[in-house]
């Protein structure tokens, strides 16, 4: 008997079951709330990535790659190709950053493919009341990723364009003018429009990743409410389709990061 049927048998109902699976193991209140399950799985997956990289690096065979090395080289070549196509110029940080984001977000998303009740049930046996497994179904996680990228965008905008060029970007874009009076008149509008445009970048990145992963997780939970002999068909079909979603969302986040950082490296000669 799955936890969903056990829950229904006790009369707690589908709503309580859904709420339980969407509740984090947290400490603190309000702004200072810390989701312990998010931290645990994020750090665990980061450790797995570091462990794989260390293992491959320690046993590197450039002439005869096989196994894990071959798999990681395929991912590396794929990411490298995206960087070459989408990033104008050169920055040694972009490739490792894109690779890290793609692999980390993909592994976080892939936790969604585990049976809905498996890890929460194990946690319950260990005396842990709540466990939300997929970090990217939390808005603070996805906005944290996006906020980090946004910080890099601001940093490189200032570094490449200079402080004056960075300020000009806000004052003379997107409506440039040659007349001094018109320039001054348009400054407040340009500042507001550019600010909205820049802030929309991380917000849209974070919300897109969160929305897709949260919706996918919710569908898995709803499928788990069905009788066990019905779950297999829709659950299996959705899992297969969801493999595409989790990969695509990691790819989109990585690609947008590359594109936005490429734009930050460009100098507008008109300014």
C-alpha positions as CSV (number, residue, x, y, z in Angstrom):
1,X,0.0,0.0,0.0
2,X,1.5,3.4,-1.0
3,X,1.5,6.3,1.4
4,X,-1.3,7.9,-0.7
5,X,-3.7,5.0,-0.1
6,X,-2.6,4.7,3.5
7,X,-3.4,8.4,3.9
8,X,-6.8,8.1,2.3
9,X,-7.6,5.1,4.4
10,X,-7.0,7.2,7.5
11,X,-9.4,9.8,6.2
12,X,-6.8,12.5,5.9
13,X,-7.7,12.9,2.2
14,X,-6.0,14.0,-1.0
15,X,-5.5,17.6,0.0
16,X,-3.5,16.7,3.1
17,X,-1.5,14.2,1.1
18,X,-0.6,16.9,-1.5
19,X,0.2,19.5,1.2
20,X,2.4,17.0,3.0
21,X,4.5,16.3,-0.2
22,X,4.8,20.0,-1.0
23,X,6.0,21.0,2.5
24,X,9.7,21.5,3.2
25,X,11.6,20.4,6.2
26,X,12.4,23.9,7.5
27,X,13.7,25.8,10.5
28,X,13.1,29.5,11.2
29,X,10.2,31.7,10.3
30,X,9.5,34.2,7.6
31,X,12.5,35.6,5.7
32,X,14.8,33.6,7.9
33,X,13.3,30.3,7.0
34,X,15.9,27.7,6.0
35,X,14.8,24.7,4.0
36,X,17.0,21.9,5.3
37,X,15.9,19.4,2.6
38,X,16.8,21.8,-0.1
39,X,20.2,22.4,1.4
40,X,20.8,18.7,1.9
41,X,19.9,17.6,-1.7
42,X,21.7,20.6,-3.2
43,X,24.9,19.9,-1.4
44,X,24.6,16.1,-2.0
45,X,24.3,16.6,-5.7
46,X,27.1,19.2,-5.8
47,X,29.3,16.6,-4.0
48,X,28.4,14.0,-6.6
49,X,29.4,16.3,-9.4
50,X,32.7,17.1,-7.7
51,X,33.3,13.4,-6.9
52,X,32.7,12.4,-10.6
53,X,35.0,15.2,-11.8
54,X,37.7,14.2,-9.4
55,X,37.4,10.5,-10.3
56,X,37.7,11.2,-14.0
57,X,40.5,13.7,-13.5
58,X,42.5,11.3,-11.5
59,X,42.2,8.5,-14.1
60,X,42.2,10.6,-17.3
61,X,42.9,8.6,-20.4
62,X,42.8,11.0,-23.4
63,X,43.7,8.3,-25.9
64,X,41.0,5.8,-24.9
65,X,38.1,7.5,-23.1
66,X,35.5,5.1,-21.8
67,X,32.8,4.8,-19.2
68,X,32.3,7.9,-17.0
69,X,35.0,9.8,-18.8
70,X,33.4,9.3,-22.1
71,X,30.0,10.4,-20.8
72,X,31.4,13.6,-19.2
73,X,33.3,14.4,-22.4
74,X,30.1,14.2,-24.4
75,X,28.4,16.7,-21.9
76,X,31.5,18.9,-22.0
77,X,31.6,19.0,-25.8
78,X,27.9,19.8,-25.9
79,X,28.3,22.7,-23.4
80,X,31.4,24.0,-25.2
81,X,29.6,24.1,-28.5
82,X,26.8,26.2,-26.9
83,X,29.3,28.6,-25.5
84,X,31.1,29.0,-28.8
85,X,27.8,29.6,-30.6
86,X,26.2,31.9,-28.1
87,X,29.0,33.8,-26.4
88,X,30.8,36.6,-28.3
89,X,34.4,37.1,-27.1
90,X,36.3,35.1,-24.6
91,X,36.0,34.6,-20.9
92,X,37.5,31.5,-19.2
93,X,34.7,31.5,-16.6
94,X,31.8,31.1,-19.0
95,X,32.4,27.4,-19.9
96,X,32.9,26.0,-16.4
97,X,29.9,28.1,-15.2
98,X,27.7,26.9,-18.0
99,X,28.7,23.3,-17.4
100,X,28.2,23.5,-13.6
101,X,24.7,25.1,-14.0
102,X,23.6,22.5,-16.6
103,X,24.8,19.5,-14.6
104,X,23.7,20.8,-11.2
105,X,20.2,21.9,-12.3
106,X,19.7,18.7,-14.4
107,X,20.5,16.4,-11.4
108,X,18.2,18.5,-9.2
109,X,15.4,18.2,-11.8
110,X,16.1,14.4,-12.2
111,X,15.2,13.8,-8.6
112,X,11.6,14.3,-9.8
113,X,11.8,10.9,-11.5
114,X,12.1,9.1,-8.2
115,X,8.9,7.5,-6.9
116,X,6.9,10.3,-5.1
117,X,6.5,8.4,-1.8
118,X,9.9,6.7,-1.7
119,X,12.2,9.2,0.1
120,X,9.4,10.8,2.2
121,X,8.5,7.4,3.4
122,X,12.1,6.6,4.3
123,X,12.3,10.0,6.1
124,X,9.1,9.2,8.0
125,X,10.7,5.9,9.2
126,X,13.7,8.0,10.4
127,X,11.4,10.4,12.3
128,X,11.6,13.2,9.8
129,X,8.0,14.6,9.3
130,X,8.5,16.4,6.0
131,X,10.8,16.0,3.0
132,X,10.5,17.8,-0.3
133,X,13.0,16.1,-2.5
134,X,13.4,18.3,-5.7
135,X,15.2,21.6,-4.9
136,X,14.1,23.3,-8.1
137,X,10.5,23.0,-7.1
138,X,11.3,25.7,-4.5
139,X,11.2,29.3,-5.8
140,X,14.0,30.4,-3.5
141,X,16.3,27.8,-5.2
142,X,15.6,28.9,-8.7
143,X,15.7,32.6,-7.9
144,X,19.0,31.9,-6.0
145,X,20.5,30.5,-9.2
146,X,19.1,33.4,-11.3
147,X,20.2,36.0,-8.7
148,X,23.8,34.6,-8.9
149,X,23.7,35.0,-12.7
150,X,22.3,38.5,-12.4
151,X,25.1,39.5,-10.0
152,X,27.6,38.3,-12.7
153,X,25.7,40.2,-15.4
154,X,26.1,43.4,-13.3
155,X,29.7,42.7,-12.5
156,X,30.7,42.2,-16.2
157,X,28.6,45.1,-17.3
158,X,30.6,47.4,-15.0
159,X,33.9,45.7,-15.8
160,X,33.6,45.7,-19.6
161,X,31.7,49.0,-20.1
162,X,33.2,50.8,-17.1
163,X,31.2,52.6,-14.4
164,X,30.4,55.5,-16.7
165,X,29.4,53.1,-19.6
166,X,27.2,51.1,-17.1
167,X,25.4,54.3,-16.1
168,X,25.0,55.4,-19.7
169,X,23.4,52.0,-20.5
170,X,20.6,52.9,-18.1
171,X,20.3,56.5,-19.1
172,X,20.4,56.3,-22.9
173,X,18.9,52.9,-23.7
174,X,16.5,51.9,-25.2
175,X,15.6,55.3,-26.6
176,X,18.8,57.1,-27.8
177,X,18.7,60.7,-28.9
178,X,21.2,63.2,-30.4
179,X,19.6,66.3,-29.1
180,X,20.9,67.1,-25.5
181,X,17.5,68.4,-24.3
182,X,15.8,65.2,-25.6
183,X,18.5,63.1,-24.0
184,X,17.8,64.6,-20.6
185,X,14.1,64.4,-21.1
186,X,14.3,60.6,-21.9
187,X,16.7,59.8,-19.1
188,X,14.0,58.8,-16.5
189,X,12.1,56.8,-19.1
190,X,15.2,55.0,-20.3
191,X,16.3,54.3,-16.7
192,X,12.9,52.8,-15.8
193,X,12.7,50.7,-19.0
194,X,16.3,49.4,-18.8
195,X,15.8,48.6,-15.1
196,X,12.7,46.6,-15.8
197,X,14.5,44.9,-18.7
198,X,17.5,43.9,-16.6
199,X,15.5,42.8,-13.6
200,X,13.2,40.7,-15.8
201,X,16.1,38.6,-16.9
202,X,16.7,36.8,-13.5
203,X,13.1,36.8,-12.6
204,X,12.0,35.1,-15.8
205,X,14.8,32.6,-15.6
206,X,13.9,31.7,-12.0
207,X,10.2,31.6,-12.5
208,X,10.4,29.5,-15.7
209,X,12.5,26.8,-14.0
210,X,10.4,26.8,-10.9
211,X,7.1,26.8,-12.7
212,X,7.9,23.9,-15.0
213,X,9.4,21.7,-12.2
214,X,6.7,22.5,-9.7
215,X,4.0,21.6,-12.2
216,X,5.8,18.4,-13.1
217,X,6.1,17.4,-9.4
218,X,2.4,18.2,-8.8
219,X,1.4,16.0,-11.7
220,X,3.4,13.1,-10.2
221,X,1.7,13.6,-6.8
222,X,-1.7,13.6,-8.4
223,X,-0.9,10.4,-10.3
224,X,0.2,8.9,-7.0
225,X,-3.3,9.4,-5.7
226,X,-4.6,7.0,-8.2
227,X,-5.0,3.2,-7.3
228,X,-1.7,1.5,-7.7
229,X,-2.8,-0.7,-10.6
230,X,-3.7,2.5,-12.6
231,X,-0.6,4.5,-11.6
232,X,1.8,2.7,-13.8
233,X,0.5,3.8,-17.2
234,X,0.1,7.5,-16.7
235,X,3.1,7.6,-14.3
236,X,5.4,5.8,-16.8
237,X,4.2,8.0,-19.7
238,X,4.7,11.2,-17.7
239,X,8.1,10.1,-16.5
240,X,9.3,9.5,-20.0
241,X,8.0,12.9,-21.2
242,X,9.4,14.5,-18.0
243,X,12.9,13.4,-19.0
244,X,12.6,15.8,-21.9
245,X,11.4,18.6,-19.6
246,X,14.1,18.3,-16.9
247,X,16.8,18.3,-19.6
248,X,15.2,21.1,-21.6
249,X,14.9,23.3,-18.5
250,X,18.5,22.8,-17.5
251,X,19.5,23.6,-21.1
252,X,17.4,26.7,-21.3
253,X,18.8,28.1,-18.0
254,X,22.3,27.4,-19.1
255,X,21.8,28.9,-22.6
256,X,20.2,32.1,-21.2
257,X,23.1,32.5,-18.8
258,X,25.5,32.3,-21.7
259,X,23.5,34.8,-23.8
260,X,23.0,37.3,-21.0
261,X,26.6,37.3,-20.1
262,X,27.6,37.6,-23.7
263,X,25.4,40.8,-23.9
264,X,27.1,42.1,-20.8
265,X,30.5,41.7,-22.5
266,X,29.4,43.9,-25.4
267,X,30.4,47.5,-25.6
268,X,27.9,49.9,-27.4
269,X,30.1,52.3,-29.3
270,X,27.2,54.8,-29.4
271,X,27.4,55.2,-25.7
